[in-house]
Amino acid sequence: MAMSKLRETIESIFEEKFDEVAKASHFREIESWDSLNYIKLVVAIQAEFGIELTAQEIQKMSSVSAIDGILKARGLQP
């Protein structure tokens, strides 16, 4: 799965290896997870992919897999 943009964004926000973050079934399982990093992640994804996420999409952003699905549903390659 080629996820270079998403990989770089997640590693920069959480300051952890992508593979460790991707293993978590929910971001709450990640030690560096907090509300500020959640906001940073939303803003970074919108900037990196040139999109504006809906409130519903933002609520669904609970894991790397969920974000991958949201971006693919929009026709983007994470």
mmCIF file of the N, C-alpha and C atoms, coordinates in Angstrom:
data_MODEL
# 
_entry.id   MODEL 
# 
loop_
_atom_site.group_PDB 
_atom_site.id 
_atom_site.type_symbol 
_atom_site.label_atom_id 
_atom_site.label_alt_id 
_atom_site.label_comp_id 
_atom_site.label_asym_id 
_atom_site.label_entity_id 
_atom_site.label_seq_id 
_atom_site.pdbx_PDB_ins_code 
_atom_site.Cartn_x 
_atom_site.Cartn_y 
_atom_site.Cartn_z 
_atom_site.occupancy 
_atom_site.B_iso_or_equiv 
_atom_site.pdbx_formal_charge 
_atom_site.auth_seq_id 
_atom_site.auth_comp_id 
_atom_site.auth_asym_id 
_atom_site.auth_atom_id 
_atom_site.pdbx_PDB_model_num 
ATOM 1   N N  . MET A 1 1  ? 0.863   -1.176 0.000  1.00 0.00 ? 1  MET A N  1 
ATOM 2   C CA . MET A 1 1  ? 0.000   0.000  0.000  1.00 0.00 ? 1  MET A CA 1 
ATOM 3   C C  . MET A 1 1  ? 0.907   1.236  0.000  1.00 0.00 ? 1  MET A C  1 
ATOM 4   N N  . ALA A 1 2  ? 0.892   1.988  -1.059 1.00 0.00 ? 2  ALA A N  1 
ATOM 5   C CA . ALA A 1 2  ? 1.709   3.191  -1.175 1.00 0.00 ? 2  ALA A CA 1 
ATOM 6   C C  . ALA A 1 2  ? 1.018   4.337  -0.446 1.00 0.00 ? 2  ALA A C  1 
ATOM 7   N N  . MET A 1 3  ? 1.546   4.691  0.705  1.00 0.00 ? 3  MET A N  1 
ATOM 8   C CA . MET A 1 3  ? 0.911   5.720  1.522  1.00 0.00 ? 3  MET A CA 1 
ATOM 9   C C  . MET A 1 3  ? 1.914   6.802  1.902  1.00 0.00 ? 3  MET A C  1 
ATOM 10  N N  . SER A 1 4  ? 2.751   7.212  0.988  1.00 0.00 ? 4  SER A N  1 
ATOM 11  C CA . SER A 1 4  ? 3.837   8.104  1.350  1.00 0.00 ? 4  SER A CA 1 
ATOM 12  C C  . SER A 1 4  ? 3.380   9.438  1.933  1.00 0.00 ? 4  SER A C  1 
ATOM 13  N N  . LYS A 1 5  ? 2.397   10.088 1.324  1.00 0.00 ? 5  LYS A N  1 
ATOM 14  C CA . LYS A 1 5  ? 1.921   11.372 1.867  1.00 0.00 ? 5  LYS A CA 1 
ATOM 15  C C  . LYS A 1 5  ? 1.323   11.190 3.254  1.00 0.00 ? 5  LYS A C  1 
ATOM 16  N N  . LEU A 1 6  ? 0.477   10.193 3.395  1.00 0.00 ? 6  LEU A N  1 
ATOM 17  C CA . LEU A 1 6  ? -0.154  9.933  4.679  1.00 0.00 ? 6  LEU A CA 1 
ATOM 18  C C  . LEU A 1 6  ? 0.881   9.503  5.707  1.00 0.00 ? 6  LEU A C  1 
ATOM 19  N N  . ARG A 1 7  ? 1.812   8.675  5.293  1.00 0.00 ? 7  ARG A N  1 
ATOM 20  C CA . ARG A 1 7  ? 2.886   8.204  6.177  1.00 0.00 ? 7  ARG A CA 1 
ATOM 21  C C  . ARG A 1 7  ? 3.668   9.384  6.750  1.00 0.00 ? 7  ARG A C  1 
ATOM 22  N N  . GLU A 1 8  ? 4.107   10.270 5.878  1.00 0.00 ? 8  GLU A N  1 
ATOM 23  C CA . GLU A 1 8  ? 4.891   11.431 6.307  1.00 0.00 ? 8  GLU A CA 1 
ATOM 24  C C  . GLU A 1 8  ? 4.086   12.330 7.245  1.00 0.00 ? 8  GLU A C  1 
ATOM 25  N N  . THR A 1 9  ? 2.827   12.545 6.921  1.00 0.00 ? 9  THR A N  1 
ATOM 26  C CA . THR A 1 9  ? 1.972   13.402 7.744  1.00 0.00 ? 9  THR A CA 1 
ATOM 27  C C  . THR A 1 9  ? 1.805   12.810 9.137  1.00 0.00 ? 9  THR A C  1 
ATOM 28  N N  . ILE A 1 10 ? 1.513   11.532 9.221  1.00 0.00 ? 10 ILE A N  1 
ATOM 29  C CA . ILE A 1 10 ? 1.290   10.882 10.521 1.00 0.00 ? 10 ILE A CA 1 
ATOM 30  C C  . ILE A 1 10 ? 2.567   10.848 11.343 1.00 0.00 ? 10 ILE A C  1 
ATOM 31  N N  . GLU A 1 11 ? 3.692   10.518 10.717 1.00 0.00 ? 11 GLU A N  1 
ATOM 32  C CA . GLU A 1 11 ? 4.955   10.489 11.453 1.00 0.00 ? 11 GLU A CA 1 
ATOM 33  C C  . GLU A 1 11 ? 5.317   11.869 11.990 1.00 0.00 ? 11 GLU A C  1 
ATOM 34  N N  . SER A 1 12 ? 5.036   12.923 11.228 1.00 0.00 ? 12 SER A N  1 
ATOM 35  C CA . SER A 1 12 ? 5.383   14.267 11.695 1.00 0.00 ? 12 SER A CA 1 
ATOM 36  C C  . SER A 1 12 ? 4.480   14.725 12.839 1.00 0.00 ? 12 SER A C  1 
ATOM 37  N N  . ILE A 1 13 ? 3.222   14.314 12.842 1.00 0.00 ? 13 ILE A N  1 
ATOM 38  C CA . ILE A 1 13 ? 2.296   14.725 13.896 1.00 0.00 ? 13 ILE A CA 1 
ATOM 39  C C  . ILE A 1 13 ? 2.560   13.957 15.194 1.00 0.00 ? 13 ILE A C  1 
ATOM 40  N N  . PHE A 1 14 ? 2.669   12.643 15.088 1.00 0.00 ? 14 PHE A N  1 
ATOM 41  C CA . PHE A 1 14 ? 2.792   11.806 16.281 1.00 0.00 ? 14 PHE A CA 1 
ATOM 42  C C  . PHE A 1 14 ? 4.234   11.584 16.727 1.00 0.00 ? 14 PHE A C  1 
ATOM 43  N N  . GLU A 1 15 ? 5.192   11.942 15.870 1.00 0.00 ? 15 GLU A N  1 
ATOM 44  C CA . GLU A 1 15 ? 6.611   11.740 16.166 1.00 0.00 ? 15 GLU A CA 1 
ATOM 45  C C  . GLU A 1 15 ? 6.884   10.297 16.560 1.00 0.00 ? 15 GLU A C  1 
ATOM 46  N N  . GLU A 1 16 ? 6.233   9.394  15.849 1.00 0.00 ? 16 GLU A N  1 
ATOM 47  C CA . GLU A 1 16 ? 6.421   7.956  16.022 1.00 0.00 ? 16 GLU A CA 1 
ATOM 48  C C  . GLU A 1 16 ? 6.496   7.334  14.645 1.00 0.00 ? 16 GLU A C  1 
ATOM 49  N N  . LYS A 1 17 ? 7.077   6.141  14.576 1.00 0.00 ? 17 LYS A N  1 
ATOM 50  C CA . LYS A 1 17 ? 7.156   5.428  13.304 1.00 0.00 ? 17 LYS A CA 1 
ATOM 51  C C  . LYS A 1 17 ? 5.751   5.114  12.805 1.00 0.00 ? 17 LYS A C  1 
ATOM 52  N N  . PHE A 1 18 ? 5.554   5.275  11.516 1.00 0.00 ? 18 PHE A N  1 
ATOM 53  C CA . PHE A 1 18 ? 4.251   5.045  10.907 1.00 0.00 ? 18 PHE A CA 1 
ATOM 54  C C  . PHE A 1 18 ? 3.717   3.653  11.221 1.00 0.00 ? 18 PHE A C  1 
ATOM 55  N N  . ASP A 1 19 ? 4.580   2.648  11.128 1.00 0.00 ? 19 ASP A N  1 
ATOM 56  C CA . ASP A 1 19 ? 4.137   1.271  11.350 1.00 0.00 ? 19 ASP A CA 1 
ATOM 57  C C  . ASP A 1 19 ? 3.565   1.076  12.755 1.00 0.00 ? 19 ASP A C  1 
ATOM 58  N N  . GLU A 1 20 ? 4.123   1.758  13.734 1.00 0.00 ? 20 GLU A N  1 
ATOM 59  C CA . GLU A 1 20 ? 3.610   1.664  15.112 1.00 0.00 ? 20 GLU A CA 1 
ATOM 60  C C  . GLU A 1 20 ? 2.228   2.304  15.214 1.00 0.00 ? 20 GLU A C  1 
ATOM 61  N N  . VAL A 1 21 ? 2.066   3.442  14.577 1.00 0.00 ? 21 VAL A N  1 
ATOM 62  C CA . VAL A 1 21 ? 0.784   4.143  14.602 1.00 0.00 ? 21 VAL A CA 1 
ATOM 63  C C  . VAL A 1 21 ? -0.260  3.336  13.820 1.00 0.00 ? 21 VAL A C  1 
ATOM 64  N N  . ALA A 1 22 ? 0.143   2.780  12.693 1.00 0.00 ? 22 ALA A N  1 
ATOM 65  C CA . ALA A 1 22 ? -0.777  2.031  11.837 1.00 0.00 ? 22 ALA A CA 1 
ATOM 66  C C  . ALA A 1 22 ? -1.275  0.748  12.511 1.00 0.00 ? 22 ALA A C  1 
ATOM 67  N N  . LYS A 1 23 ? -0.493  0.182  13.422 1.00 0.00 ? 23 LYS A N  1 
ATOM 68  C CA . LYS A 1 23 ? -0.901  -1.043 14.123 1.00 0.00 ? 23 LYS A CA 1 
ATOM 69  C C  . LYS A 1 23 ? -2.070  -0.806 15.072 1.00 0.00 ? 23 LYS A C  1 
ATOM 70  N N  . ALA A 1 24 ? -2.214  0.420  15.539 1.00 0.00 ? 24 ALA A N  1 
ATOM 71  C CA . ALA A 1 24 ? -3.265  0.740  16.518 1.00 0.00 ? 24 ALA A CA 1 
ATOM 72  C C  . ALA A 1 24 ? -4.635  0.679  15.850 1.00 0.00 ? 24 ALA A C  1 
ATOM 73  N N  . SER A 1 25 ? -5.573  0.032  16.516 1.00 0.00 ? 25 SER A N  1 
ATOM 74  C CA . SER A 1 25 ? -6.928  -0.025 15.961 1.00 0.00 ? 25 SER A CA 1 
ATOM 75  C C  . SER A 1 25 ? -7.661  1.293  16.191 1.00 0.00 ? 25 SER A C  1 
ATOM 76  N N  . HIS A 1 26 ? -7.162  2.099  17.111 1.00 0.00 ? 26 HIS A N  1 
ATOM 77  C CA . HIS A 1 26 ? -7.709  3.434  17.372 1.00 0.00 ? 26 HIS A CA 1 
ATOM 78  C C  . HIS A 1 26 ? -6.558  4.319  17.833 1.00 0.00 ? 26 HIS A C  1 
ATOM 79  N N  . PHE A 1 27 ? -6.566  5.567  17.414 1.00 0.00 ? 27 PHE A N  1 
ATOM 80  C CA . PHE A 1 27 ? -5.486  6.479  17.780 1.00 0.00 ? 27 PHE A CA 1 
ATOM 81  C C  . PHE A 1 27 ? -5.319  6.624  19.292 1.00 0.00 ? 27 PHE A C  1 
ATOM 82  N N  . ARG A 1 28 ? -6.372  6.384  20.057 1.00 0.00 ? 28 ARG A N  1 
ATOM 83  C CA . ARG A 1 28 ? -6.255  6.490  21.522 1.00 0.00 ? 28 ARG A CA 1 
ATOM 84  C C  . ARG A 1 28 ? -5.233  5.520  22.092 1.00 0.00 ? 28 ARG A C  1 
ATOM 85  N N  . GLU A 1 29 ? -4.879  4.505  21.341 1.00 0.00 ? 29 GLU A N  1 
ATOM 86  C CA . GLU A 1 29 ? -3.891  3.517  21.780 1.00 0.00 ? 29 GLU A CA 1 
ATOM 87  C C  . GLU A 1 29 ? -2.457  4.029  21.640 1.00 0.00 ? 29 GLU A C  1 
ATOM 88  N N  . ILE A 1 30 ? -2.284  5.164  21.000 1.00 0.00 ? 30 ILE A N  1 
ATOM 89  C CA . ILE A 1 30 ? -0.959  5.731  20.761 1.00 0.00 ? 30 ILE A CA 1 
ATOM 90  C C  . ILE A 1 30 ? -0.618  6.667  21.915 1.00 0.00 ? 30 ILE A C  1 
ATOM 91  N N  . GLU A 1 31 ? 0.574   6.503  22.441 1.00 0.00 ? 31 GLU A N  1 
ATOM 92  C CA . GLU A 1 31 ? 0.993   7.279  23.605 1.00 0.00 ? 31 GLU A CA 1 
ATOM 93  C C  . GLU A 1 31 ? 0.924   8.794  23.376 1.00 0.00 ? 31 GLU A C  1 
ATOM 94  N N  . SER A 1 32 ? 1.276   9.240  22.182 1.00 0.00 ? 32 SER A N  1 
ATOM 95  C CA . SER A 1 32 ? 1.306   10.680 21.899 1.00 0.00 ? 32 SER A CA 1 
ATOM 96  C C  . SER A 1 32 ? -0.051  11.247 21.460 1.00 0.00 ? 32 SER A C  1 
ATOM 97  N N  . TRP A 1 33 ? -1.108  10.440 21.521 1.00 0.00 ? 33 TRP A N  1 
ATOM 98  C CA . TRP A 1 33 ? -2.436  10.884 21.108 1.00 0.00 ? 33 TRP A CA 1 
ATOM 99  C C  . TRP A 1 33 ? -3.011  11.858 22.127 1.00 0.00 ? 33 TRP A C  1 
ATOM 100 N N  . ASP A 1 34 ? -3.465  13.002 21.656 1.00 0.00 ? 34 ASP A N  1 
ATOM 101 C CA . ASP A 1 34 ? -4.224  13.948 22.467 1.00 0.00 ? 34 ASP A CA 1 
ATOM 102 C C  . ASP A 1 34 ? -5.033  14.835 21.530 1.00 0.00 ? 34 ASP A C  1 
ATOM 103 N N  . SER A 1 35 ? -5.869  15.678 22.095 1.00 0.00 ? 35 SER A N  1 
ATOM 104 C CA . SER A 1 35 ? -6.765  16.489 21.268 1.00 0.00 ? 35 SER A CA 1 
ATOM 105 C C  . SER A 1 35 ? -6.000  17.465 20.370 1.00 0.00 ? 35 SER A C  1 
ATOM 106 N N  . LEU A 1 36 ? -4.879  17.979 20.848 1.00 0.00 ? 36 LEU A N  1 
ATOM 107 C CA . LEU A 1 36 ? -4.098  18.901 20.022 1.00 0.00 ? 36 LEU A CA 1 
ATOM 108 C C  . LEU A 1 36 ? -3.527  18.181 18.799 1.00 0.00 ? 36 LEU A C  1 
ATOM 109 N N  . ASN A 1 37 ? -3.000  16.993 19.004 1.00 0.00 ? 37 ASN A N  1 
ATOM 110 C CA . ASN A 1 37 ? -2.479  16.234 17.859 1.00 0.00 ? 37 ASN A CA 1 
ATOM 111 C C  . ASN A 1 37 ? -3.591  15.841 16.895 1.00 0.00 ? 37 ASN A C  1 
ATOM 112 N N  . TYR A 1 38 ? -4.787  15.621 17.413 1.00 0.00 ? 38 TYR A N  1 
ATOM 113 C CA . TYR A 1 38 ? -5.929  15.316 16.553 1.00 0.00 ? 38 TYR A CA 1 
ATOM 114 C C  . TYR A 1 38 ? -6.218  16.505 15.634 1.00 0.00 ? 38 TYR A C  1 
ATOM 115 N N  . ILE A 1 39 ? -6.237  17.692 16.208 1.00 0.00 ? 39 ILE A N  1 
ATOM 116 C CA . ILE A 1 39 ? -6.470  18.903 15.407 1.00 0.00 ? 39 ILE A CA 1 
ATOM 117 C C  . ILE A 1 39 ? -5.343  19.103 14.399 1.00 0.00 ? 39 ILE A C  1 
ATOM 118 N N  . LYS A 1 40 ? -4.113  18.901 14.847 1.00 0.00 ? 40 LYS A N  1 
ATOM 119 C CA . LYS A 1 40 ? -2.969  19.027 13.935 1.00 0.00 ? 40 LYS A CA 1 
ATOM 120 C C  . LYS A 1 40 ? -3.090  18.037 12.774 1.00 0.00 ? 40 LYS A C  1 
ATOM 121 N N  . LEU A 1 41 ? -3.537  16.828 13.078 1.00 0.00 ? 41 LEU A N  1 
ATOM 122 C CA . LEU A 1 41 ? -3.686  15.806 12.048 1.00 0.00 ? 41 LEU A CA 1 
ATOM 123 C C  . LEU A 1 41 ? -4.742  16.212 11.021 1.00 0.00 ? 41 LEU A C  1 
ATOM 124 N N  . VAL A 1 42 ? -5.874  16.703 11.489 1.00 0.00 ? 42 VAL A N  1 
ATOM 125 C CA . VAL A 1 42 ? -6.945  17.141 10.586 1.00 0.00 ? 42 VAL A CA 1 
ATOM 126 C C  . VAL A 1 42 ? -6.440  18.267 9.678  1.00 0.00 ? 42 VAL A C  1 
ATOM 127 N N  . VAL A 1 43 ? -5.807  19.258 10.261 1.00 0.00 ? 43 VAL A N  1 
ATOM 128 C CA . VAL A 1 43 ? -5.302  20.402 9.496  1.00 0.00 ? 43 VAL A CA 1 
ATOM 129 C C  . VAL A 1 43 ? -4.233  19.955 8.502  1.00 0.00 ? 43 VAL A C  1 
ATOM 130 N N  . ALA A 1 44 ? -3.329  19.084 8.935  1.00 0.00 ? 44 ALA A N  1 
ATOM 131 C CA . ALA A 1 44 ? -2.250  18.621 8.066  1.00 0.00 ? 44 ALA A CA 1 
ATOM 132 C C  . ALA A 1 44 ? -2.790  17.814 6.884  1.00 0.00 ? 44 ALA A C  1 
ATOM 133 N N  . ILE A 1 45 ? -3.760  16.958 7.137  1.00 0.00 ? 45 ILE A N  1 
ATOM 134 C CA . ILE A 1 45 ? -4.337  16.156 6.047  1.00 0.00 ? 45 ILE A CA 1 
ATOM 135 C C  . ILE A 1 45 ? -5.054  17.054 5.052  1.00 0.00 ? 45 ILE A C  1 
ATOM 136 N N  . GLN A 1 46 ? -5.789  18.024 5.549  1.00 0.00 ? 46 GLN A N  1 
ATOM 137 C CA . GLN A 1 46 ? -6.479  18.954 4.646  1.00 0.00 ? 46 GLN A CA 1 
ATOM 138 C C  . GLN A 1 46 ? -5.472  19.721 3.795  1.00 0.00 ? 46 GLN A C  1 
ATOM 139 N N  . ALA A 1 47 ? -4.388  20.177 4.403  1.00 0.00 ? 47 ALA A N  1 
ATOM 140 C CA . ALA A 1 47 ? -3.372  20.925 3.664  1.00 0.00 ? 47 ALA A CA 1 
ATOM 141 C C  . ALA A 1 47 ? -2.615  20.032 2.683  1.00 0.00 ? 47 ALA A C  1 
ATOM 142 N N  . GLU A 1 48 ? -2.223  18.860 3.137  1.00 0.00 ? 48 GLU A N  1 
ATOM 143 C CA . GLU A 1 48 ? -1.430  17.955 2.296  1.00 0.00 ? 48 GLU A CA 1 
ATOM 144 C C  . GLU A 1 48 ? -2.197  17.464 1.074  1.00 0.00 ? 48 GLU A C  1 
ATOM 145 N N  . PHE A 1 49 ? -3.487  17.207 1.249  1.00 0.00 ? 49 PHE A N  1 
ATOM 146 C CA . PHE A 1 49 ? -4.278  16.655 0.154  1.00 0.00 ? 49 PHE A CA 1 
ATOM 147 C C  . PHE A 1 49 ? -5.157  17.697 -0.537 1.00 0.00 ? 49 PHE A C  1 
ATOM 148 N N  . GLY A 1 50 ? -5.112  18.951 -0.075 1.00 0.00 ? 50 GLY A N  1 
ATOM 149 C CA . GLY A 1 50 ? -5.864  20.023 -0.713 1.00 0.00 ? 50 GLY A CA 1 
ATOM 150 C C  . GLY A 1 50 ? -7.368  19.828 -0.649 1.00 0.00 ? 50 GLY A C  1 
ATOM 151 N N  . ILE A 1 51 ? -7.848  19.364 0.505  1.00 0.00 ? 51 ILE A N  1 
ATOM 152 C CA . ILE A 1 51 ? -9.278  19.097 0.677  1.00 0.00 ? 51 ILE A CA 1 
ATOM 153 C C  . ILE A 1 51 ? -9.784  19.753 1.952  1.00 0.00 ? 51 ILE A C  1 
ATOM 154 N N  . GLU A 1 52 ? -11.096 19.833 2.048  1.00 0.00 ? 52 GLU A N  1 
ATOM 155 C CA . GLU A 1 52 ? -11.732 20.251 3.296  1.00 0.00 ? 52 GLU A CA 1 
ATOM 156 C C  . GLU A 1 52 ? -12.592 19.075 3.749  1.00 0.00 ? 52 GLU A C  1 
ATOM 157 N N  . LEU A 1 53 ? -12.217 18.501 4.869  1.00 0.00 ? 53 LEU A N  1 
ATOM 158 C CA . LEU A 1 53 ? -12.943 17.358 5.402  1.00 0.00 ? 53 LEU A CA 1 
ATOM 159 C C  . LEU A 1 53 ? -14.280 17.803 5.982  1.00 0.00 ? 53 LEU A C  1 
ATOM 160 N N  . THR A 1 54 ? -15.276 16.954 5.824  1.00 0.00 ? 54 THR A N  1 
ATOM 161 C CA . THR A 1 54 ? -16.575 17.241 6.429  1.00 0.00 ? 54 THR A CA 1 
ATOM 162 C C  . THR A 1 54 ? -16.509 16.885 7.911  1.00 0.00 ? 54 THR A C  1 
ATOM 163 N N  . ALA A 1 55 ? -17.467 17.385 8.678  1.00 0.00 ? 55 ALA A N  1 
ATOM 164 C CA . ALA A 1 55 ? -17.528 17.051 10.104 1.00 0.00 ? 55 ALA A CA 1 
ATOM 165 C C  . ALA A 1 55 ? -17.651 15.543 10.293 1.00 0.00 ? 55 ALA A C  1 
ATOM 166 N N  . GLN A 1 56 ? -18.423 14.899 9.436  1.00 0.00 ? 56 GLN A N  1 
ATOM 167 C CA . GLN A 1 56 ? -18.606 13.450 9.526  1.00 0.00 ? 56 GLN A CA 1 
ATOM 168 C C  . GLN A 1 56 ? -17.283 12.716 9.257  1.00 0.00 ? 56 GLN A C  1 
ATOM 169 N N  . GLU A 1 57 ? -16.524 13.161 8.272  1.00 0.00 ? 57 GLU A N  1 
ATOM 170 C CA . GLU A 1 57 ? -15.236 12.539 7.974  1.00 0.00 ? 57 GLU A CA 1 
ATOM 171 C C  . GLU A 1 57 ? -14.270 12.717 9.140  1.00 0.00 ? 57 GLU A C  1 
ATOM 172 N N  . ILE A 1 58 ? -14.262 13.897 9.723  1.00 0.00 ? 58 ILE A N  1 
ATOM 173 C CA . ILE A 1 58 ? -13.375 14.175 10.852 1.00 0.00 ? 58 ILE A CA 1 
ATOM 174 C C  . ILE A 1 58 ? -13.716 13.260 12.025 1.00 0.00 ? 58 ILE A C  1 
ATOM 175 N N  . GLN A 1 59 ? -14.988 13.060 12.286 1.00 0.00 ? 59 GLN A N  1 
ATOM 176 C CA . GLN A 1 59 ? -15.403 12.172 13.368 1.00 0.00 ? 59 GLN A CA 1 
ATOM 177 C C  . GLN A 1 59 ? -14.979 10.731 13.119 1.00 0.00 ? 59 GLN A C  1 
ATOM 178 N N  . LYS A 1 60 ? -14.905 10.334 11.859 1.00 0.00 ? 60 LYS A N  1 
ATOM 179 C CA . LYS A 1 60 ? -14.532 8.956  11.508 1.00 0.00 ? 60 LYS A CA 1 
ATOM 180 C C  . LYS A 1 60 ? -13.020 8.724  11.540 1.00 0.00 ? 60 LYS A C  1 
ATOM 181 N N  . MET A 1 61 ? -12.227 9.773  11.676 1.00 0.00 ? 61 MET A N  1 
ATOM 182 C CA . MET A 1 61 ? -10.771 9.654  11.647 1.00 0.00 ? 61 MET A CA 1 
ATOM 183 C C  . MET A 1 61 ? -10.251 9.069  12.962 1.00 0.00 ? 61 MET A C  1 
ATOM 184 N N  . SER A 1 62 ? -10.412 7.782  13.135 1.00 0.00 ? 62 SER A N  1 
ATOM 185 C CA . SER A 1 62 ? -10.014 7.143  14.390 1.00 0.00 ? 62 SER A CA 1 
ATOM 186 C C  . SER A 1 62 ? -8.782  6.258  14.259 1.00 0.00 ? 62 SER A C  1 
ATOM 187 N N  . SER A 1 63 ? -8.336  6.033  13.030 1.00 0.00 ? 63 SER A N  1 
ATOM 188 C CA . SER A 1 63 ? -7.176  5.173  12.801 1.00 0.00 ? 63 SER A CA 1 
ATOM 189 C C  . SER A 1 63 ? -6.596  5.468  11.412 1.00 0.00 ? 63 SER A C  1 
ATOM 190 N N  . VAL A 1 64 ? -5.418  4.924  11.173 1.00 0.00 ? 64 VAL A N  1 
ATOM 191 C CA . VAL A 1 64 ? -4.796  5.078  9.862  1.00 0.00 ? 64 VAL A CA 1 
ATOM 192 C C  . VAL A 1 64 ? -5.695  4.450  8.794  1.00 0.00 ? 64 VAL A C  1 
ATOM 193 N N  . SER A 1 65 ? -6.244  3.303  9.102  1.00 0.00 ? 65 SER A N  1 
ATOM 194 C CA . SER A 1 65 ? -7.129  2.619  8.159  1.00 0.00 ? 65 SER A CA 1 
ATOM 195 C C  . SER A 1 65 ? -8.350  3.470  7.825  1.00 0.00 ? 65 SER A C  1 
ATOM 196 N N  . ALA A 1 66 ? -8.924  4.122  8.832  1.00 0.00 ? 66 ALA A N  1 
ATOM 197 C CA . ALA A 1 66 ? -10.092 4.973  8.608  1.00 0.00 ? 66 ALA A CA 1 
ATOM 198 C C  . ALA A 1 66 ? -9.739  6.163  7.721  1.00 0.00 ? 66 ALA A C  1 
ATOM 199 N N  . ILE A 1 67 ? -8.594  6.775  7.970  1.00 0.00 ? 67 ILE A N  1 
ATOM 200 C CA . ILE A 1 67 ? -8.163  7.914  7.156  1.00 0.00 ? 67 ILE A CA 1 
ATOM 201 C C  . ILE A 1 67 ? -7.912  7.464  5.721  1.00 0.00 ? 67 ILE A C  1 
ATOM 202 N N  . ASP A 1 68 ? -7.270  6.325  5.567  1.00 0.00 ? 68 ASP A N  1 
ATOM 203 C CA . ASP A 1 68 ? -7.022  5.762  4.247  1.00 0.00 ? 68 ASP A CA 1 
ATOM 204 C C  . ASP A 1 68 ? -8.340  5.594  3.484  1.00 0.00 ? 68 ASP A C  1 
ATOM 205 N N  . GLY A 1 69 ? -9.348  5.071  4.150  1.00 0.00 ? 69 GLY A N  1 
ATOM 206 C CA . GLY A 1 69 ? -10.654 4.876  3.521  1.00 0.00 ? 69 GLY A CA 1 
ATOM 207 C C  . GLY A 1 69 ? -11.318 6.184  3.141  1.00 0.00 ? 69 GLY A C  1 
ATOM 208 N N  . ILE A 1 70 ? -11.219 7.184  4.001  1.00 0.00 ? 70 ILE A N  1 
ATOM 209 C CA . ILE A 1 70 ? -11.801 8.500  3.715  1.00 0.00 ? 70 ILE A CA 1 
ATOM 210 C C  . ILE A 1 70 ? -11.154 9.108  2.472  1.00 0.00 ? 70 ILE A C  1 
ATOM 211 N N  . LEU A 1 71 ? -9.834  9.054  2.424  1.00 0.00 ? 71 LEU A N  1 
ATOM 212 C CA . LEU A 1 71 ? -9.122  9.646  1.286  1.00 0.00 ? 71 LEU A CA 1 
ATOM 213 C C  . LEU A 1 71 ? -9.416  8.887  -0.008 1.00 0.00 ? 71 LEU A C  1 
ATOM 214 N N  . LYS A 1 72 ? -9.437  7.573  0.057  1.00 0.00 ? 72 LYS A N  1 
ATOM 215 C CA . LYS A 1 72 ? -9.743  6.784  -1.140 1.00 0.00 ? 72 LYS A CA 1 
ATOM 216 C C  . LYS A 1 72 ? -11.166 7.007  -1.618 1.00 0.00 ? 72 LYS A C  1 
ATOM 217 N N  . ALA A 1 73 ? -12.101 7.199  -0.686 1.00 0.00 ? 73 ALA A N  1 
ATOM 218 C CA . ALA A 1 73 ? -13.496 7.479  -1.062 1.00 0.00 ? 73 ALA A CA 1 
ATOM 219 C C  . ALA A 1 73 ? -13.604 8.788  -1.828 1.00 0.00 ? 73 ALA A C  1 
ATOM 220 N N  . ARG A 1 74 ? -12.648 9.674  -1.618 1.00 0.00 ? 74 ARG A N  1 
ATOM 221 C CA . ARG A 1 74 ? -12.620 10.953 -2.334 1.00 0.00 ? 74 ARG A CA 1 
ATOM 222 C C  . ARG A 1 74 ? -11.806 10.858 -3.627 1.00 0.00 ? 74 ARG A C  1 
ATOM 223 N N  . GLY A 1 75 ? -11.320 9.666  -3.921 1.00 0.00 ? 75 GLY A N  1 
ATOM 224 C CA . GLY A 1 75 ? -10.540 9.473  -5.138 1.00 0.00 ? 75 GLY A CA 1 
ATOM 225 C C  . GLY A 1 75 ? -9.098  9.877  -5.016 1.00 0.00 ? 75 GLY A C  1 
ATOM 226 N N  . LEU A 1 76 ? -8.608  9.986  -3.779 1.00 0.00 ? 76 LEU A N  1 
ATOM 227 C CA . LEU A 1 76 ? -7.224  10.397 -3.542 1.00 0.00 ? 76 LEU A CA 1 
ATOM 228 C C  . LEU A 1 76 ? -6.366  9.188  -3.228 1.00 0.00 ? 76 LEU A C  1 
ATOM 229 N N  . GLN A 1 77 ? -5.077  9.295  -3.535 1.00 0.00 ? 77 GLN A N  1 
ATOM 230 C CA . GLN A 1 77 ? -4.137  8.235  -3.209 1.00 0.00 ? 77 GLN A CA 1 
ATOM 231 C C  . GLN A 1 77 ? -3.325  8.662  -1.998 1.00 0.00 ? 77 GLN A C  1 
ATOM 232 N N  . PRO A 1 78 ? -3.601  8.057  -0.851 1.00 0.00 ? 78 PRO A N  1 
ATOM 233 C CA . PRO A 1 78 ? -2.892  8.413  0.386  1.00 0.00 ? 78 PRO A CA 1 
ATOM 234 C C  . PRO A 1 78 ? -1.412  8.155  0.277  1.00 0.00 ? 78 PRO A C  1 
# 
